[in-house]
């Protein structure tokens, strides 16, 4: 698992717990999606979801670069 490789030994439980936050999205996404669709209609909902998705891609790239940097730093130390 990626969390095993990413997390320091003393923080693994915290990382696994935080990794379960994605399940909250499965629940809340349906509620927020239904609200947006009923109140704001399709085109506005499309743009809101697009902006959230682009933000997710941005933060994924930052996290991926940090992981690669951390991994290359640990290889150099070894």
Secondary structure, 3 states (H helix, E strand, C coil): CHHHHHCCHHHHHHHHHHHCCHHHHHHHHHHHHHHHHHHHHHHHHHHHHHHHHHHHHHHHHHHHHHHHHHHHHHHHHC
